[in-house]
Amino acid sequence: MKKYYFGAIALAMMLFAACGDDGDEDSGTLYDTDITVSLNDFYSSYNYNDTRHDINVTDDYRTFHSEHDLYIQTRVLFYNSNGVLVDSLIKYSTNLNELNISKGLPEGRYTVVTTLTFADKTSGDDASWWWLADKQKLSTAKMNVRNRFSKWCIMSYDASVVNVVSGQKTTIRLNPRPVGALGYIFLQNFQYKSESTYGTVADNGIRALCLYARNVAVSYRLDPSTSNHYIYLDDAGSSSWYFLSDRMEPSDFDSSWTYFKTNLYDYFYILSPNPEIFFGYVPKGSSSFTGYGQKNVTISSGNTYLAYWDYFEVGNPYFGVANNNQWHTYSQARAAEPGQHYSVIDESTPRAYRFSMFK
């Protein structure tokens, strides 16, 4: 009988030690924790409007729920002192009002992480424009871009380290700020053969238009202590590029189109802080693109960037913080400058929305 008694004590000691390995949190008593998450900065900084063409970039954000049936998904993750996920929650909002959440947590030290993304609540968590991966450990947790070729693929992030103390109420305030930037691309006069034939839509032999890039980031690490939040697509060599905007083809706009017949605009999301960009068009019969305006750019989170390319000034595309000072006027015809040819990496990313069309 005595040997069983000692065996039970040993087993209890082993279980106690195993529980202690998860961190210094007391897994028994839960203490009130009040969490406030501000949604105010989710999209407020994306306030550029194209006044020349009367395209209001901000309108869809303002009506995201009433006209587009989208929600703001707020995700909160609680990691203990060993960086192990101990709890999480998801809330959906139809406006920018603060979220006030009450949670019971054991005593201990926590890293609390929050993200804001757009999502379709009716289709479940998988409909979010970002998806959470490897969440069980803070060191591996990351948000992955589901489809960056859209204005809906924006994200905000914040993290805070807090101590939950025995017998005390803990108050946590999280203020998520934008991660990455919004891109607005406007492609002008690609429906004409030259400036001298302005007004006469004709086939100029161009079959696709795109903004390409290297150093393309597609995931964001959630650990606030990491030295590098960004995870990039593999570099496939100096002659290969990824899509930064979605590739526009005539049939994307009308199934009967075999060449472009109007000015075009679209939106995309830029996660990388330092991409190398390249404007390009794909000529008829080619599998590579003719490129112009290659340069390294620095992206400031929360800004809107304009990618403006005019076929009549094909050698001088503009990429920079969006403003209304870039639109071209003409005094004479200009010949297209020669470009270089580059291959394109097809990522086979699903397209969620078709491009917008401007006439």
C-alpha positions in Angstrom: 0.0 0.0 0.0 2.8 2.4 0.9 4.5 2.1 -2.5 1.2 3.3 -4.2 1.0 6.2 -1.9 4.6 7.3 -2.8 3.8 6.7 -6.5 0.8 9.1 -6.3 3.0 11.8 -4.7 5.6 11.4 -7.5 3.0 11.6 -10.2 1.5 14.8 -8.6 4.9 16.4 -8.5 5.5 15.5 -12.2 2.2 17.1 -13.2 2.9 20.2 -11.1 6.3 20.6 -12.8 4.8 20.1 -16.2 2.3 22.9 -15.6 5.0 25.2 -14.4 6.8 24.8 -17.8 4.2 27.0 -19.5 5.3 30.1 -17.6 4.9 31.8 -14.3 1.1 32.4 -14.8 -1.1 30.9 -12.1 -3.6 28.7 -14.0 -6.1 28.8 -11.1 -7.7 32.2 -10.2 -8.7 34.5 -13.1 -8.5 38.3 -12.6 -10.6 40.8 -14.5 -8.8 42.4 -17.4 -10.4 45.3 -19.3 -9.2 45.7 -22.9 -9.9 48.7 -25.1 -9.1 48.5 -28.8 -9.1 51.7 -30.9 -10.3 51.2 -34.5 -10.0 54.9 -35.4 -6.7 54.6 -37.3 -7.6 51.5 -39.3 -8.2 53.4 -42.6 -8.4 57.1 -41.7 -4.9 57.9 -43.1 -5.9 56.6 -46.6 -7.6 59.9 -47.5 -6.3 60.6 -51.0 -8.9 61.4 -53.7 -8.2 61.7 -57.4 -9.7 65.1 -58.1 -8.7 65.2 -61.8 -10.8 62.1 -62.6 -13.3 62.4 -59.8 -12.4 59.1 -58.2 -12.8 59.1 -54.4 -10.4 56.5 -53.1 -11.9 56.9 -49.6 -15.6 56.4 -50.4 -15.6 52.6 -50.2 -13.9 52.6 -46.8 -16.6 55.0 -45.5 -19.3 52.6 -46.7 -17.5 49.3 -46.2 -20.4 47.7 -44.4 -23.5 49.3 -45.8 -22.5 49.0 -49.5 -19.9 46.1 -49.5 -21.2 43.8 -46.7 -17.8 43.8 -45.0 -16.8 44.0 -41.4 -13.7 45.1 -39.5 -12.3 42.0 -37.8 -10.5 42.7 -34.6 -8.3 39.8 -33.4 -6.7 39.8 -29.9 -4.1 37.2 -28.9 -2.7 36.6 -25.4 0.8 35.0 -25.0 2.2 34.1 -21.7 5.7 34.9 -20.5 7.1 31.9 -22.4 5.5 33.1 -25.6 2.8 30.4 -25.7 -0.7 31.3 -26.8 -3.1 31.0 -23.8 -6.2 32.7 -25.1 -7.6 34.6 -28.1 -10.8 36.3 -29.3 -12.3 37.8 -32.5 -14.8 40.6 -32.7 -16.6 42.1 -35.7 -17.5 45.7 -36.2 -19.5 47.8 -38.7 -18.0 51.1 -37.6 -14.9 52.7 -36.0 -16.2 52.8 -32.4 -13.9 51.6 -29.7 -14.2 48.0 -28.7 -14.4 47.4 -24.9 -13.7 43.8 -24.0 -13.6 42.1 -20.6 -11.4 39.0 -20.1 -10.4 36.9 -17.1 -6.7 36.0 -17.1 -4.5 34.2 -14.5 -1.8 36.2 -12.7 1.3 36.7 -14.9 3.0 38.6 -17.6 1.5 38.7 -21.1 2.2 39.9 -24.5 -1.2 41.1 -26.0 -1.3 41.4 -29.8 -4.1 42.8 -31.8 -4.8 43.1 -35.6 -7.5 44.8 -37.6 -8.5 43.5 -41.1 -11.5 43.6 -43.3 -13.5 40.4 -43.4 -16.8 38.9 -44.5 -18.3 37.8 -41.3 -21.1 35.7 -42.9 -18.5 33.4 -44.5 -16.5 32.8 -41.3 -12.9 33.6 -40.4 -11.6 32.3 -43.7 -13.1 35.3 -45.5 -10.7 37.7 -43.8 -8.3 39.4 -46.2 -5.5 38.1 -44.0 -5.1 34.8 -42.3 -3.3 33.9 -39.1 -0.7 31.2 -39.2 1.6 29.4 -36.7 -0.3 31.1 -33.8 0.6 28.8 -31.0 3.9 30.5 -30.3 4.6 34.2 -30.4 8.0 33.6 -32.1 6.3 32.0 -35.1 2.9 33.7 -35.3 2.3 35.7 -38.5 -0.4 37.3 -40.6 -0.4 36.2 -44.2 -1.8 38.3 -47.1 -4.7 36.5 -48.7 -5.0 38.7 -51.7 -3.0 42.0 -51.9 -4.5 43.1 -55.2 -7.3 45.1 -53.6 -8.0 48.2 -51.4 -9.5 45.8 -48.8 -6.2 44.2 -48.0 -5.1 46.7 -45.4 -4.1 45.8 -41.9 -3.4 47.5 -38.6 -1.3 46.1 -35.7 -0.4 46.8 -32.1 1.2 44.8 -29.2 1.6 45.5 -25.5 3.3 43.7 -22.6 1.2 43.8 -19.4 1.3 42.3 -16.0 -1.9 40.8 -14.5 -1.5 41.1 -10.7 -3.3 39.1 -8.1 -6.4 40.9 -6.7 -6.2 43.8 -9.1 -8.1 44.8 -12.2 -5.8 45.2 -15.3 -6.5 47.8 -17.9 -5.0 47.4 -21.4 -5.4 49.9 -24.3 -4.4 48.9 -27.8 -4.0 51.4 -30.6 -3.5 49.5 -33.9 -1.6 51.5 -36.5 -1.5 50.8 -40.3 1.1 48.2 -41.5 2.0 48.7 -45.1 0.4 51.1 -47.6 -2.4 51.5 -50.2 -1.5 51.7 -53.9 -3.6 53.4 -56.5 -2.7 52.8 -60.1 -3.9 54.9 -63.0 -3.0 53.9 -66.6 -3.7 56.5 -69.2 -3.9 56.5 -73.0 -3.1 52.9 -73.5 -6.1 52.7 -75.8 -4.3 54.8 -78.5 -1.5 54.1 -80.9 0.2 57.5 -80.3 -0.5 61.0 -79.2 -1.0 62.1 -82.8 -4.0 59.8 -83.0 -5.5 60.9 -79.7 -9.2 60.3 -79.6 -9.2 57.4 -82.0 -9.2 54.1 -80.1 -7.1 51.5 -81.8 -5.0 48.4 -81.2 -1.5 49.4 -80.2 -0.4 45.8 -79.7 -0.3 45.9 -75.9 -1.9 42.9 -74.2 -1.2 43.4 -70.5 -0.3 46.2 -68.1 1.1 45.8 -64.6 3.3 47.3 -61.8 6.0 44.7 -61.0 8.3 44.4 -58.0 11.0 42.7 -56.2 11.4 42.5 -52.4 7.7 41.7 -52.2 6.6 41.0 -48.6 3.6 38.7 -48.1 3.6 38.0 -44.3 4.0 40.0 -41.1 5.4 38.6 -37.9 3.4 39.4 -34.8 6.2 39.2 -32.2 6.8 42.9 -31.1 10.4 42.0 -30.2 11.4 40.7 -33.6 14.1 42.6 -35.5 12.3 42.0 -38.8 8.5 41.8 -39.1 8.5 41.1 -42.9 8.5 37.7 -44.7 9.3 38.0 -48.4 8.7 36.0 -51.6 11.9 34.3 -52.8 14.2 36.3 -55.1 14.2 34.4 -58.4 16.9 36.4 -60.0 17.6 39.8 -61.5 15.5 39.2 -64.6 12.4 38.0 -62.8 9.7 40.0 -61.1 6.5 39.5 -59.1 3.2 41.3 -59.6 2.8 44.3 -57.2 -0.5 45.3 -58.8 -2.7 42.8 -60.4 -1.9 42.3 -64.1 -4.5 44.0 -66.3 -5.6 42.3 -69.5 -8.3 43.6 -71.9 -10.6 40.6 -71.3 -10.6 41.5 -67.5 -12.9 44.4 -68.4 -15.0 42.9 -71.2 -14.9 39.4 -72.6 -15.1 40.8 -76.1 -12.1 43.0 -75.8 -8.9 42.0 -77.5 -7.1 45.3 -76.8 -7.6 48.2 -74.3 -10.3 50.7 -75.0 -10.3 53.1 -72.1 -8.2 54.6 -69.3 -7.9 52.2 -66.3 -7.4 52.3 -62.6 -7.2 49.9 -59.7 -5.9 49.4 -56.1 -3.3 47.2 -54.5 -1.6 46.7 -51.1 2.1 47.2 -50.4 3.5 45.4 -47.3 7.2 45.7 -48.0 8.9 48.8 -46.7 11.5 48.8 -49.5 10.3 47.3 -52.7 12.0 47.7 -56.1 9.3 48.6 -58.6 9.1 48.4 -62.4 6.2 49.5 -64.7 5.7 47.2 -67.6 3.5 46.2 -70.6 3.3 42.9 -72.4 3.3 43.2 -76.2 1.2 40.9 -78.4 2.9 37.5 -78.8 5.3 38.0 -75.9 5.6 36.2 -72.5 7.8 38.9 -71.0 7.2 42.5 -70.3 8.8 45.8 -71.6 9.8 47.7 -68.5 10.2 51.4 -67.6 10.9 53.4 -64.5 12.8 50.8 -62.5 13.8 52.1 -59.0 13.9 51.3 -55.3 11.3 53.0 -53.3 10.7 53.6 -49.5 7.2 53.0 -48.3 5.7 54.7 -45.3 2.9 52.8 -43.6 -0.5 54.4 -43.8 0.1 56.4 -46.9 -1.5 56.1 -50.3 0.9 55.8 -53.2 0.1 56.7 -56.8 1.4 54.6 -59.7 0.7 56.7 -62.7 1.7 55.7 -66.2 0.8 57.6 -69.4 1.4 55.8 -72.7 2.2 59.1 -74.4 5.1 59.6 -71.9 5.9 55.9 -71.6 9.4 56.4 -70.4 8.5 58.6 -67.4 6.0 56.8 -65.2 5.4 58.2 -61.7 5.5 56.3 -58.4 5.3 58.3 -55.1 3.0 59.5 -52.4 -0.3 60.2 -54.1 -1.1 63.8 -55.1 -2.9 65.6 -57.9 0.1 67.3 -59.4 1.2 64.5 -61.8 -1.4 64.4 -64.5 0.0 65.2 -67.9 -0.9 67.7 -70.6 0.4 67.6 -74.2 1.8 69.9 -76.8 3.2 67.5 -79.3 3.5 63.8 -80.1 6.2 61.9 -78.4 7.8 58.7 -79.6 8.0 55.7 -77.2 11.4 55.1 -75.6 12.9 51.7 -75.9 12.5 49.4 -72.9 14.0 46.1 -71.7 12.3 42.8 -71.5 11.8 40.8 -68.3 10.1 37.6 -67.3 7.3 37.5 -64.8 6.6 35.1 -61.9 3.0 34.0 -62.0 1.9 33.6 -58.3 -1.6 32.3 -59.3 -3.1 34.5 -56.6 -6.9 34.3 -56.7 -8.6 37.5 -57.9 -11.3 38.7 -55.5 -12.6 41.7 -57.5 -12.3 42.8 -61.1 -10.6 46.0 -61.9 -12.4 49.4 -62.0 -12.9 51.0 -65.4 -12.7 54.8 -66.1 -14.0 56.3 -69.3 
